[in-house]
Each structure stands twice: as C-alpha cells, then as structure tokens.
C-alpha cells in the first residue's frame, strides 16, 4: 500500500464530536502496535510463502479473506497457507487446516470473491493486539457512497514488488458501485486527489470505519478489498485507481453458516468419539466419572448438556442462570444483576387479573438455594397483550452471594442499536420443556440460536428475533425470562455478555412443538440499562412512589 510517511502521536482524544469525524481519522501506524486500533483486525495470509494477502479474524479459528488470495487456477485450492498476525511480537504463525471458497465464486469476473480459512489451532484473541471483526449489518446497495473509509496493509509501496515492513494505512472515499464494476454486493473506492491506495499484497484486507459509542472507539468492517478493474492499464496503485471491495454484510449468513456447519460436523465426530470412550469407561470403572465441559473448545455448539449436570466452576452456561418459580407452578428463567435483584420478563411474574404475582420463589439451581421474593416491579409501560417492554425486577427477601464459580452477576450488553446482532449466533440455556409442554429436564439444556432481523418475528420495538429453520432445538415453555448471551474473550478468560431475555413466541398458538420453525422474540437489554439501574436504586431505598 502506497502511503506517505508521517508520524502521528496522540496522547489522548480530547474531543470526538460524532462518528463521521472518527471515520476520517488519518494516521500511519509506523511501528505503533498494541495501542493502535488499526492493528487489531489485521492478519496476513502467506500463500506458499509467496503470494501475500490480508485477512480478518471472524472466529478464533477462522480468517476471512478473498477467494483469489487462496485460489489457484491449476491447483484450485492452495495447499499451503500460513496465517501470521504481525501485531504479535513472535508473529504467531498458524498453518491452515482447511479452506472454504464461496460456492458462487467466479475466477474470471471475481463475483462472490470471498473465502474462509480454517486455522490449525485457535488464535489467541486478547482484544488488544488481536480482535474478532465486528461487521456492519446494513446491506443496502450504495449505502456508504460519499463516506470515508479506512484500509491498512503490508502491500507494495513503490511498485508491485516492494512490500512495506511496517503497517501502512490510508483513507478511501466510497463511490457508487457501478463506477468500478457491475458485480453485485460490492463497494467501490476511488479518490482522484489521493496519492495513497490499495496495492499488491493488500487485497483480502478489511475496509472499515471508526465509530465512537460514547465510551470507546471501535472498528466496523464494511468490506474486504477484492480487485482493481484498472490493474491491466495502471499498476501504480495511485489514488486514481478504482478498487472493488466485497460488501461483507451481504455475506454474513454464508460466513456464519460455514463456521457453524464445520463446527457441527466436528461436534458429531466428537460426540461419537466421546460415546465410545464412555462405553469403555463404563465397562472398566465401577464408580462415577467426571465429565468436564470445555467451553474453550466447543462453547458455541448447539447441544443438550449430554445429560450430565454441569460441574460448578467449569461450565459457564450455569453461572448466570436463575430460575423463578411463580406460585410454584409457572417456571421461568432470570439473571442475578445485584445481590438482591433478579431480572426476568414481566410475563413471568404478572397475572392479567391479579397483577404482580403474590408468591415468587427464586432458586439458583447451581447452588441449590431457594429465596422467597420481597417485592416485584413490573416495567411501567409493560403491555400484557402485545408484550411491549416485557421486563420485571424481583427483589429478594435475602441476599444471594455470588462466588464467581457457581453463581455470578450477569454482565449486560449496553448495545442499543436496532438489529446490531443480526446474523450472529447466540447462546440460550434453561430448564424448560424438552419433548412437550409437560416434560421437563433434570439438568440444564443449552442450544445455539441465530438472530434474524426483528421484523421477522414482530414489530415490537427494542427486541430481536431468533429463527432457525433447520435446527431441532429451541426455546420452549419455562425457558422464557432466561438470558440470551454471547461468549466474549477477555484476555485469557471467557465471559458471558447478556444481550437479551427470552420474551415470547408469536408462533405459540400455531405451532406447539418448540422446534426449528418456532420464532422467538427477545427483549434487547441494551435499551433498558437506564431503567434497570434506576429501578434497582429506587427499590434499594424503598421509594414510596414505587
């Protein structure tokens, strides 16, 4: 990438007015590593140690790049690929184990020029020197026209054969896609008065924007550099050269399906192998065995908890779940947000005729503790007919004591962007029905859900929707109120970030089984952070107005 040298030193951001200003931040990294956001997304793909491309991490073991970076007309799929993470002092080189090229890729027109590389081992994601990409979800054609974007890489700087030894970055202006190419699902960059541009070795790298959410600056990937239609006429990599980028929002379902399908096949193999081992253990051992659920290796795969109770301290699914008993009959899920406060859905603790439930006992199954409720506060705008604002807080009579191993406070997502989680996989666990509405499990059950645009399920604001037609597992009776969450890597540990609570199913009357085609609506917690904090504060001081 051709970039004029200059050093930018900023001790802190004095003032950031809006997201547009952030997207225009221009700097050359020039050796800055861990404290520069330009670095954390980038991975470099070495193809047979010769062809070099960029790429981005979309999963600890999957790198997204262009198909042209890993495709050879003769060999078809590259046999040797190493991914290196240049921001790491040791370069952290990892070999590929498999390559997935988009089935619609055309090597002549570069249509659907996208591919995934499965790494032999997982990359160490610490969110400081290396992070998993955060994708924009808006897939409107020409949505980014006239906006400023950013791209970085280790591509050529003076001619097609002189790579840079330091990361170079430049800002690019988005033009109408048809100015570059007639291909679908693409973004075009073209800036005639800019001297810097994408060059050989930069393709496959992320095209992104900076955003400021009030607390921190984040990068949102909108595309990956694909090719230049001017390559045959102009090899200078100047600003006047047009660059075509694949708009990643159009490919999110393919990306996540490819990862999920691969993990599912792996999971089946693992389950069969584990069954074989268990049979051997059953024959050879006369006493109980201990099964450890390793969340680091298969934390997101859809499965039942294998019929084995989770071992306290070793299963992250268990530590945030509370179960709310309403009059000892209706059972729902919930999460502990303070020592005496449980967050659940209003529909779990509200009766249309009687109002708030008169008797609610909260149990923590992982601690075998049961605490009666002292007070219930239903969201003031809750609508029991439409399920708008379906939230409630239960104040406990006694304090629940989290130990960080069997019980902990839920970490709530503050993201209040509509459809922010669309096409992402999330996790749900509970003690709800498993075969019909009267059959309950003895152990907690878990599954992975796939988020769809909210309007697929309902028009209720501040909600998101899960709907997965080819899955056998789903939310069912008594799972409502339970958390929907994602796993987040925080250095060397994994934490859960709750993004919502299961609210209801619009298909409840039409489809009794809680299986694949069942749509489920979830309350998006990020919209209610202020309400939760204010309600807990008022309940803490027994505000008479409550």
C-alpha positions as CSV (number, residue, x, y, z in Angstrom):
1,X,0.0,0.0,0.0
2,X,1.5,3.4,-1.0
3,X,1.4,5.7,1.9
4,X,3.4,8.9,2.5
5,X,5.4,8.6,5.7
6,X,4.4,10.7,8.7
7,X,4.2,10.1,12.4
8,X,1.1,10.7,14.3
9,X,1.3,11.0,18.1
10,X,-1.8,11.4,20.2
11,X,-1.7,11.2,24.0
12,X,-5.4,11.1,24.2
13,X,-8.6,12.0,22.3
14,X,-9.6,15.5,23.6
15,X,-12.9,15.6,21.9
16,X,-14.8,13.4,19.5
17,X,-17.9,15.1,18.1
18,X,-19.5,12.4,16.0
19,X,-19.0,9.1,14.2
20,X,-18.2,10.9,10.9
21,X,-15.2,12.6,12.4
22,X,-13.9,9.3,13.7
23,X,-14.1,7.7,10.3
24,X,-11.8,10.5,9.0
25,X,-9.0,9.9,11.5
26,X,-5.9,9.6,9.3
27,X,-2.6,8.2,10.5
28,X,0.3,5.9,9.6
29,X,0.9,3.3,12.2
30,X,4.6,3.5,11.7
31,X,5.6,1.0,14.3
32,X,2.9,1.6,16.9
33,X,1.5,-1.8,17.9
34,X,-0.8,-2.6,20.9
35,X,-2.3,0.9,21.4
36,X,-3.4,1.4,17.8
37,X,-6.7,0.2,16.6
38,X,-5.5,-0.2,13.0
39,X,-3.5,-3.2,14.1
40,X,-6.0,-5.4,16.0
41,X,-8.0,-6.6,13.0
42,X,-5.2,-7.5,10.6
43,X,-4.0,-10.9,9.8
44,X,-1.6,-11.6,6.9
45,X,-2.1,-14.7,4.7
46,X,1.0,-16.2,3.2
47,X,0.2,-18.4,0.2
48,X,3.0,-20.9,-0.5
49,X,5.2,-18.3,1.2
50,X,5.0,-16.1,-1.9
51,X,1.6,-14.6,-2.6
52,X,0.6,-12.3,0.3
53,X,-2.8,-11.0,1.1
54,X,-4.7,-9.5,4.0
55,X,-7.4,-11.1,6.1
56,X,-9.5,-10.6,9.2
57,X,-10.3,-12.9,12.1
58,X,-14.0,-13.7,12.3
59,X,-13.7,-16.5,14.8
60,X,-10.7,-17.7,16.9
61,X,-10.1,-20.4,14.2
62,X,-11.4,-18.7,11.1
63,X,-9.9,-16.0,8.9
64,X,-12.0,-14.2,6.2
65,X,-10.2,-13.2,3.0
66,X,-10.9,-13.1,-0.7
67,X,-11.1,-16.3,-2.8
68,X,-8.5,-15.0,-5.2
69,X,-6.0,-15.0,-2.3
70,X,-6.3,-18.7,-1.7
71,X,-7.3,-20.0,-5.1
72,X,-5.0,-21.2,-7.9
73,X,-6.5,-21.8,-11.4
74,X,-4.5,-25.0,-11.7
75,X,-4.3,-26.2,-8.1
76,X,-7.8,-24.8,-7.4
77,X,-7.3,-24.5,-3.6
78,X,-3.9,-23.6,-2.2
79,X,-2.2,-26.5,-0.5
80,X,0.0,-24.4,1.8
81,X,-1.2,-21.3,3.6
82,X,0.2,-19.8,6.8
83,X,-1.6,-17.0,8.6
84,X,0.5,-14.6,10.6
85,X,-0.6,-11.9,13.0
86,X,2.0,-9.1,12.6
87,X,0.9,-7.3,15.7
88,X,2.3,-10.1,17.8
89,X,6.0,-9.9,18.7
90,X,6.5,-13.5,17.6
91,X,4.3,-13.1,14.5
92,X,2.2,-16.0,15.8
93,X,2.2,-18.0,12.5
94,X,-0.6,-20.6,12.3
95,X,-1.0,-23.1,9.4
96,X,-4.3,-23.6,7.7
97,X,-6.2,-26.9,8.1
98,X,-9.0,-26.2,5.5
99,X,-10.2,-23.6,3.1
100,X,-13.9,-22.8,2.3
101,X,-14.3,-20.9,-1.0
102,X,-17.7,-19.3,-1.7
103,X,-19.7,-21.7,-4.0
104,X,-20.6,-18.8,-6.2
105,X,-17.0,-17.5,-6.8
106,X,-16.2,-16.9,-10.4
107,X,-12.4,-16.7,-11.1
108,X,-13.0,-14.6,-14.3
109,X,-15.4,-12.0,-13.1
110,X,-14.4,-12.1,-9.4
111,X,-18.1,-12.4,-8.4
112,X,-18.6,-13.6,-4.8
113,X,-14.8,-13.2,-4.2
114,X,-14.8,-14.4,-0.6
115,X,-13.3,-17.3,1.3
116,X,-12.7,-18.6,4.9
117,X,-9.5,-20.2,6.1
118,X,-9.9,-22.7,9.0
119,X,-6.7,-22.4,11.1
120,X,-5.0,-25.5,12.5
121,X,-5.1,-24.0,16.0
122,X,-7.1,-21.1,17.5
123,X,-5.5,-17.7,17.6
124,X,-5.2,-16.1,21.0
125,X,-7.7,-13.3,20.9
126,X,-7.0,-10.6,23.6
127,X,-8.9,-7.6,22.1
128,X,-5.7,-5.5,22.5
129,X,-3.4,-6.9,19.8
130,X,-5.9,-9.1,18.1
131,X,-9.7,-8.9,17.9
132,X,-12.5,-10.7,16.1
133,X,-14.0,-8.4,13.5
134,X,-17.2,-6.5,14.2
135,X,-19.3,-6.3,11.0
136,X,-21.7,-3.7,9.7
137,X,-25.1,-5.4,9.0
138,X,-26.7,-2.9,6.6
139,X,-26.7,-4.4,3.2
140,X,-28.3,-1.6,1.2
141,X,-26.6,-1.1,-2.1
142,X,-24.5,2.1,-2.2
143,X,-25.3,2.7,1.4
144,X,-21.7,4.0,2.0
145,X,-21.5,6.3,-1.1
146,X,-19.5,9.5,-0.3
147,X,-18.5,8.2,3.1
148,X,-14.8,8.0,4.2
149,X,-13.4,4.5,5.0
150,X,-10.1,3.1,6.1
151,X,-7.9,0.3,5.0
152,X,-4.5,-0.9,6.2
153,X,-2.0,-3.5,5.0
154,X,1.6,-4.6,4.3
155,X,1.2,-4.4,0.5
156,X,3.6,-2.8,-2.0
157,X,4.6,0.8,-1.6
158,X,6.6,1.9,-4.6
159,X,6.0,-0.7,-7.3
160,X,4.3,-4.1,-7.4
161,X,7.3,-5.8,-5.9
162,X,8.3,-3.6,-3.0
163,X,6.4,-4.5,0.2
164,X,6.4,-2.4,3.3
165,X,7.9,-3.7,6.5
166,X,5.6,-1.6,8.6
167,X,1.8,-1.4,8.5
168,X,0.5,1.4,6.2
169,X,-2.9,2.9,6.3
170,X,-4.9,5.2,4.1
171,X,-8.4,6.7,3.9
172,X,-10.6,5.9,0.9
173,X,-13.7,7.6,-0.4
174,X,-16.7,5.4,-1.4
175,X,-18.2,6.0,-4.9
176,X,-21.3,4.3,-6.5
177,X,-20.5,0.6,-7.0
178,X,-21.2,0.8,-10.8
179,X,-18.3,3.3,-11.2
180,X,-16.0,0.3,-10.5
181,X,-17.9,-2.8,-11.6
182,X,-21.3,-4.2,-12.4
183,X,-20.8,-7.0,-9.9
184,X,-23.4,-7.3,-7.1
185,X,-22.7,-7.0,-3.4
186,X,-19.7,-4.7,-3.9
187,X,-18.3,-1.4,-2.7
188,X,-16.3,0.9,-4.9
189,X,-13.5,3.3,-3.7
190,X,-12.0,5.9,-6.0
191,X,-10.3,9.1,-4.9
192,X,-8.6,11.1,-7.7
193,X,-6.8,13.6,-5.5
194,X,-5.5,11.0,-3.1
195,X,-1.9,9.7,-3.6
196,X,-2.3,6.5,-1.5
197,X,-4.3,3.4,-2.4
198,X,-4.6,-0.3,-2.1
199,X,-1.8,-2.2,-3.8
200,X,-0.5,-5.8,-4.4
201,X,-0.5,-7.6,-1.0
202,X,-3.3,-5.6,0.5
203,X,-6.2,-7.5,-1.1
204,X,-8.3,-9.5,1.3
205,X,-7.8,-6.8,4.0
206,X,-10.6,-5.1,5.8
207,X,-12.3,-1.9,4.6
208,X,-13.7,-0.4,7.8
209,X,-14.9,2.7,9.6
210,X,-14.3,4.0,13.1
211,X,-17.2,4.6,15.4
212,X,-17.4,6.1,18.9
213,X,-20.2,4.8,21.2
214,X,-19.6,7.4,24.0
215,X,-17.1,5.2,25.8
216,X,-14.7,3.8,23.3
217,X,-13.7,3.7,19.7
218,X,-14.5,0.6,17.7
219,X,-13.9,-0.6,14.1
220,X,-16.8,-1.8,12.0
221,X,-15.9,-3.8,8.9
222,X,-17.9,-3.0,5.8
223,X,-15.9,-4.9,3.2
224,X,-12.8,-6.7,2.1
225,X,-10.6,-5.5,-0.8
226,X,-11.2,-7.7,-3.8
227,X,-9.5,-6.4,-7.0
228,X,-8.8,-3.4,-9.2
229,X,-10.5,-3.2,-12.6
230,X,-7.7,-0.8,-13.8
231,X,-4.9,-3.3,-13.0
232,X,-4.0,-4.0,-16.6
233,X,-3.8,-0.3,-17.6
234,X,-2.4,1.1,-14.3
235,X,0.0,-0.7,-11.9
236,X,0.9,2.4,-10.0
237,X,-1.6,1.9,-7.1
238,X,-2.3,5.6,-7.1
239,X,-5.3,7.2,-5.6
240,X,-7.0,7.4,-9.1
241,X,-7.1,3.7,-9.3
242,X,-10.5,2.2,-8.7
243,X,-10.8,-0.7,-6.2
244,X,-13.7,-3.1,-5.8
245,X,-14.4,-4.4,-2.3
246,X,-16.8,-7.2,-1.4
247,X,-19.6,-5.8,0.9
248,X,-19.4,-8.1,3.8
249,X,-22.9,-7.5,5.1
250,X,-24.3,-9.5,2.2
251,X,-22.2,-12.5,3.1
252,X,-22.7,-12.7,6.9
253,X,-25.2,-15.6,6.6
254,X,-22.6,-17.5,4.4
255,X,-19.8,-16.7,6.8
256,X,-21.6,-17.9,10.0
257,X,-23.3,-20.9,8.3
258,X,-19.9,-22.1,7.0
259,X,-18.4,-21.8,10.5
260,X,-21.4,-23.4,12.2
261,X,-21.7,-26.3,9.7
262,X,-18.0,-27.1,10.1
263,X,-18.3,-27.0,13.9
264,X,-21.5,-29.1,13.8
265,X,-19.7,-31.9,11.8
266,X,-16.8,-31.7,14.2
267,X,-19.2,-31.9,17.1
268,X,-20.9,-35.0,15.7
269,X,-17.4,-36.7,15.4
270,X,-16.6,-35.5,18.9
271,X,-19.9,-36.9,20.4
272,X,-19.4,-40.3,18.7
273,X,-15.8,-40.4,20.0
274,X,-17.0,-39.4,23.5
275,X,-19.7,-42.1,23.4
276,X,-17.0,-44.7,22.5
277,X,-14.9,-43.5,25.4
278,X,-17.8,-43.5,27.8
279,X,-18.6,-47.1,26.9
280,X,-15.0,-48.1,27.7
281,X,-15.1,-46.2,31.0
282,X,-18.5,-47.8,31.9
283,X,-17.1,-51.3,31.4
284,X,-13.8,-50.6,33.1
285,X,-14.9,-48.4,36.0
286,X,-17.4,-49.2,38.7
287,X,-17.6,-45.7,40.1
288,X,-18.8,-42.4,38.8
289,X,-16.8,-40.5,36.3
290,X,-16.3,-36.8,36.0
291,X,-17.2,-35.1,32.7
292,X,-15.8,-31.7,32.0
293,X,-17.5,-29.4,29.6
294,X,-14.6,-27.5,28.0
295,X,-16.1,-24.1,27.0
296,X,-12.8,-23.1,25.3
297,X,-13.1,-25.7,22.6
298,X,-16.8,-26.0,21.9
299,X,-18.6,-23.3,23.7
300,X,-21.0,-22.3,20.9
301,X,-22.1,-25.7,19.5
302,X,-25.8,-26.5,19.7
303,X,-26.3,-29.5,22.0
304,X,-28.0,-30.8,25.0
305,X,-25.8,-30.8,28.1
306,X,-25.3,-34.5,27.5
307,X,-27.5,-35.4,30.4
308,X,-24.6,-34.6,32.8
309,X,-25.0,-31.9,35.4
310,X,-22.6,-29.0,34.8
311,X,-19.7,-29.1,37.2
312,X,-19.6,-25.9,39.3
313,X,-16.8,-23.6,38.2
314,X,-16.2,-25.4,34.9
315,X,-19.4,-24.6,32.9
316,X,-20.0,-21.0,32.0
317,X,-23.6,-21.7,31.0
318,X,-24.5,-22.4,34.6
319,X,-23.2,-19.4,36.4
320,X,-25.7,-16.7,35.4
321,X,-28.9,-18.7,35.3
322,X,-31.6,-18.3,38.0
323,X,-35.0,-19.9,37.9
324,X,-38.1,-18.0,39.0
325,X,-40.9,-20.1,40.4
326,X,-44.3,-18.3,40.2
327,X,-46.7,-19.8,42.8
328,X,-44.6,-23.0,42.5
329,X,-46.3,-23.6,39.1
330,X,-45.2,-21.3,36.3
331,X,-41.4,-21.5,35.9
332,X,-39.3,-19.0,34.1
333,X,-35.6,-18.1,33.9
334,X,-33.9,-15.0,35.1
335,X,-30.5,-13.4,35.9
336,X,-28.9,-12.0,39.0
337,X,-28.0,-8.3,38.5
338,X,-27.4,-7.3,42.2
339,X,-27.2,-9.3,45.5
340,X,-31.0,-9.0,46.0
341,X,-32.3,-8.3,42.5
342,X,-33.2,-10.7,39.7
343,X,-34.1,-9.5,36.2
344,X,-36.7,-11.5,34.3
345,X,-39.7,-10.9,32.0
346,X,-42.9,-9.2,33.2
347,X,-45.0,-12.0,31.7
348,X,-43.3,-14.5,34.1
349,X,-44.4,-12.7,37.2
350,X,-47.6,-10.9,36.2
351,X,-51.2,-12.2,36.0
352,X,-53.6,-10.3,33.8
353,X,-56.3,-10.4,36.6
354,X,-54.3,-10.3,39.8
355,X,-51.4,-8.1,38.6
356,X,-47.9,-8.9,40.0
357,X,-47.6,-12.4,41.4
358,X,-48.2,-12.8,45.1
359,X,-45.8,-15.7,45.6
360,X,-42.5,-16.0,43.8
361,X,-39.6,-18.1,45.0
362,X,-36.2,-17.7,43.2
363,X,-34.0,-20.7,43.1
364,X,-30.3,-20.9,42.0
365,X,-30.1,-24.5,40.6
366,X,-26.3,-24.5,40.6
367,X,-26.3,-23.7,44.3
368,X,-29.5,-25.5,45.3
369,X,-30.6,-22.3,47.0
370,X,-34.2,-21.0,47.2
371,X,-35.0,-17.4,48.3
372,X,-38.6,-16.0,48.5
373,X,-39.3,-12.7,46.8
374,X,-40.0,-9.5,48.8
375,X,-41.2,-7.2,46.0
376,X,-41.8,-7.2,42.3
377,X,-41.6,-4.2,40.0
378,X,-43.1,-4.5,36.5
379,X,-42.0,-2.1,33.8
380,X,-44.4,0.8,33.9
381,X,-45.1,0.5,30.1
382,X,-45.5,-3.2,30.0
383,X,-48.3,-4.4,27.8
384,X,-49.6,-7.8,28.7
385,X,-51.3,-8.2,25.3
386,X,-48.5,-7.1,22.9
387,X,-45.6,-7.9,25.3
388,X,-44.1,-4.4,24.8
389,X,-41.4,-3.6,27.5
390,X,-41.6,-7.2,28.8
391,X,-39.3,-6.7,31.8
392,X,-39.6,-7.0,35.6
393,X,-37.3,-6.9,38.6
394,X,-37.7,-9.2,41.5
395,X,-36.4,-8.1,44.9
396,X,-35.3,-11.0,47.0
397,X,-36.0,-11.4,50.7
398,X,-32.4,-12.4,51.3
399,X,-29.1,-11.7,49.6
400,X,-27.8,-14.2,47.1
401,X,-24.0,-14.5,47.4
402,X,-22.1,-14.9,44.0
403,X,-18.9,-16.9,44.4
404,X,-17.8,-16.4,40.8
405,X,-17.8,-20.1,40.2
406,X,-21.3,-21.4,40.7
407,X,-23.1,-18.0,40.5
408,X,-22.1,-14.5,39.3
409,X,-23.7,-11.3,38.4
410,X,-24.8,-11.1,34.8
411,X,-22.7,-8.8,32.6
412,X,-25.2,-6.8,30.5
413,X,-24.7,-5.6,27.0
414,X,-25.2,-1.8,26.6
415,X,-25.7,-2.0,22.8
416,X,-28.9,-0.3,21.9
417,X,-28.6,-0.3,18.2
418,X,-31.6,-1.9,16.4
419,X,-30.5,-5.1,14.6
420,X,-27.0,-4.8,16.0
421,X,-26.8,-8.6,16.5
422,X,-28.5,-9.7,13.2
423,X,-27.0,-12.9,11.7
424,X,-24.9,-13.6,14.8
425,X,-25.0,-16.8,16.8
426,X,-26.0,-16.6,20.4
427,X,-26.5,-19.0,23.3
428,X,-29.5,-19.9,25.3
429,X,-29.9,-22.3,28.3
430,X,-32.7,-23.2,30.6
431,X,-34.8,-25.8,32.4
432,X,-37.8,-25.6,30.0
433,X,-39.8,-28.3,28.3
434,X,-37.8,-30.7,26.2
435,X,-40.4,-33.0,24.5
436,X,-43.8,-31.5,25.1
437,X,-45.2,-28.8,27.4
438,X,-45.3,-31.2,30.4
439,X,-41.8,-32.8,30.1
440,X,-39.0,-31.1,31.9
441,X,-35.3,-31.9,32.1
442,X,-33.4,-32.9,35.2
443,X,-30.4,-31.0,34.0
444,X,-30.0,-27.7,32.3
445,X,-30.3,-27.7,28.5
446,X,-28.5,-25.4,26.1
447,X,-28.7,-24.5,22.4
448,X,-27.3,-22.0,19.9
449,X,-29.7,-19.6,18.2
450,X,-29.3,-17.5,15.1
451,X,-30.5,-13.9,15.2
452,X,-32.7,-12.6,12.4
453,X,-34.0,-9.0,11.7
454,X,-36.5,-8.1,14.4
455,X,-39.4,-7.7,11.9
456,X,-39.2,-11.4,11.0
457,X,-40.8,-12.1,14.4
458,X,-42.7,-9.0,15.4
459,X,-43.0,-5.2,15.1
460,X,-42.3,-4.7,18.8
461,X,-39.6,-2.1,19.4
462,X,-36.4,-2.8,21.4
463,X,-36.5,-6.6,20.6
464,X,-34.6,-9.0,18.5
465,X,-35.7,-12.2,16.8
466,X,-34.3,-15.8,16.6
467,X,-35.5,-18.1,13.9
468,X,-33.6,-21.1,12.5
469,X,-35.5,-23.5,10.2
470,X,-33.1,-26.4,10.2
471,X,-32.5,-26.8,13.9
472,X,-34.0,-29.3,16.3
473,X,-33.5,-27.2,19.5
474,X,-35.3,-24.1,20.5
475,X,-36.7,-22.0,23.4
476,X,-39.7,-23.7,25.0
477,X,-42.2,-23.3,27.9
478,X,-40.4,-22.3,31.1
479,X,-37.3,-21.0,29.3
480,X,-38.8,-17.5,28.9
481,X,-37.0,-14.9,31.0
482,X,-33.8,-16.8,30.6
483,X,-30.7,-14.9,29.2
484,X,-29.6,-14.8,25.6
485,X,-25.9,-14.2,25.5
486,X,-22.6,-14.4,23.7
487,X,-19.2,-15.5,24.8
488,X,-16.6,-12.8,24.8
489,X,-12.8,-13.3,25.0
490,X,-11.3,-11.1,27.7
491,X,-7.6,-11.8,27.6
492,X,-7.1,-15.4,28.8
493,X,-10.6,-15.8,30.1
494,X,-14.1,-16.2,28.6
495,X,-17.1,-14.2,29.9
496,X,-20.8,-14.1,29.0
497,X,-22.4,-10.9,27.8
498,X,-26.1,-10.9,28.1
499,X,-27.8,-9.2,25.2
500,X,-31.4,-10.1,25.9
501,X,-34.1,-12.1,27.8
502,X,-36.5,-14.5,26.0
503,X,-39.9,-12.9,25.9
504,X,-42.4,-14.9,23.9
505,X,-43.1,-16.8,20.7
506,X,-45.5,-15.3,18.1
507,X,-46.0,-18.9,16.8
508,X,-47.2,-20.2,20.2
509,X,-50.8,-20.8,19.1
510,X,-49.9,-22.1,15.6
511,X,-47.1,-24.5,16.4
512,X,-47.0,-26.4,19.7
513,X,-43.6,-28.1,19.4
514,X,-40.7,-25.9,20.3
515,X,-38.6,-26.9,17.4
516,X,-37.0,-25.4,14.3
517,X,-39.6,-23.2,12.7
518,X,-40.5,-21.6,16.0
519,X,-39.9,-17.8,16.0
520,X,-38.9,-16.4,19.4
521,X,-38.9,-12.7,20.4
522,X,-36.3,-11.5,22.9
523,X,-36.1,-8.2,24.8
524,X,-32.9,-6.4,23.9
525,X,-31.3,-5.4,27.2
526,X,-29.2,-2.6,25.9
527,X,-32.3,-0.4,25.5
528,X,-33.2,-0.8,29.2
529,X,-29.9,-0.3,31.0
530,X,-31.0,3.1,32.5
531,X,-34.4,1.7,33.5
532,X,-32.7,-1.3,35.3
533,X,-30.3,0.9,37.2
534,X,-33.0,3.4,38.2
535,X,-35.4,0.7,39.3
536,X,-32.8,-1.0,41.4
537,X,-31.8,2.3,43.0
538,X,-35.5,3.1,43.9
539,X,-36.2,-0.4,45.2
540,X,-33.0,-0.2,47.3
541,X,-34.3,2.9,49.2
542,X,-37.9,1.7,49.2
543,X,-39.0,4.7,47.2
544,X,-42.7,5.4,48.2
545,X,-43.5,6.3,44.6
546,X,-43.0,2.7,43.7
